[in-house]
Amino acid sequence: MTARKLSISVPPEVEETIKAAAAEEGKPVSAWLAEAAVEKAQIAALHAQGRAAARELVAEYESEHGRLPAESRQRARQFLMEAGLLDDEPWSAVG
């Protein structure tokens, strides 16, 4: 596997955290960072899939029963935020 060099800038306290975590796992910093980046990307992809599935379910429900009440939408949005599946981005409703 060919490795590519990448330069990043981090605050000193983050550098120390990264170095300590890599040392704890007995890995070079570059390997530890690469694994962390892959894990972060996978989690982001899963969250995106979950949001897409939720929107699909809402669209399916609304096509059969009409638009969800605003209160129900707000409760669902709050639940997703508390579950860590939605950040503070506006949630554009389907329909």
N, C-alpha and C positions, 0 to 999 in steps of 0.2 A: 504494500500500500504506500503510495506516495504521500508524503506530508507536505503541507504548505505552511509557510511562516505567516503569522498574523501578529500584528502589534496592537496591544490594547493599553488603555490608561485607566488606572483605578486609584482611589484614595489610599493612603498608607494603611489605614485600618483594614481595608478590604484586602489589600495585598497580604497582610499578616494572617488574616483569616483563611485566605486561599492556601497560603504556604503551610499553615498548620494542618488544615484538612488534608492536603495532599500528603504531607509527611505522616499523618495518622494512618492513612491508607497505604503508605509505602509506595506511592506513585510519584512520578515526575509532575511538576506543576502543569505542564502542557497537556499531559494525558488526563489529569484530574479535571482541568478546565474543559477539555474536549468532551469528556463524559458528562459533565454538568450541563454543557450547552445542548448536547443531544437529549438529555433528560428533560430539560426545559422546553425544547422544541416539541418533544413528544407530548408533554403535558398540555402545551398550548394547542396542539392539534386535537387532542381529546376534548378539551374544553370547547373548541370551535365545532367539533362534531356534535357535542351535547347541545350547544346553542342552536345549531341547525336542526337537530332532531326536535327540540322544544318548539321551534318556530313551525316546523312541519306539523306537529301535533296540534298546535293552536290553529293553523290554517285548516286542517282537517276538521277539527271541532267546529270552527266558525262556518265552514262551508255547509255543515249539517244543521247547526243550531243558531247561527247568527253571531254577531260580534260579542266577544266576552265583555262583561261590564268592567269599567275602569278600575273599580275596587279589586276585582279578581286579578286583573293584570298587575296592579301594584303589589298585591300579596305575592304573586308568583315571582315578580322581579325581586322583591325583598328576600324571598326564600333563596333564589339563585345567587344573590349577592352574599348572603350569609353562608351558603354552601361553598363559596369561593369559585363559583362557576360563571360569575358575571362581575365585571368591575363597574366603575361608575359611568361607563359609556351609556349614551342614550340607547334604549332598547326600542328600535323601530318595530312596531307591531305589524303583523301580517294583516293585509286587508285595509 
